[in-house]
Every structure is written in C-alpha cells, then in structure tokens.
C-alpha cells in the first residue's frame, strides 16, 4: 500500500472512526483530494479535534508531473524523509 493511501486510511480511521462520527462527509472528499493531488508535499491541518501533520523532504529526485512518483536524478545523492503524526487537541 502506498504512503498516500496509508495516510488517508490513518486519517479516516483515527479522526472519523470515533464514536459519534461518520467516515463519510464533505470534508472526507477534500482530504482525499488534497493529499492525493500533492503526494510529495508537506501538509498540516486540524480536523474534528485532531491535528494532522505530514512532513515530506527529499533531494536528488525529481517529481514526474502527472505520474505521482519520484525519479532519481543522475549523479546525485538521494535522500527521502517522511514523518506523519496525528494528535488529539
């Protein structure tokens, strides 16, 4: 499973899976679109009492436009860092 899908599944499970919340609603589609359309960009937002943060940093790669993958650049050192967290507020 991809990092993007795992992030979306984590958000839906942790935020929307609590008692009294429904996993479906207007904000769910926006979350999925926001994360899916920019898979290698950092994001941070609050949703239903939860702070959600994703930090992505890389070098030595270029993002293939419209494909959603990173390609290694020749003769470059390759580095990729990904940190994802959720915290109730």
Secondary structure, 3 states (H helix, E strand, C coil): CCHHHHHHHHHHHHCCCCCCCCCCCHHHHHHHHHHHHCCCCCEEEEECCEEEEEEEEEECEEEECCCCEEEECCCCCCEEEEEEEEEEC
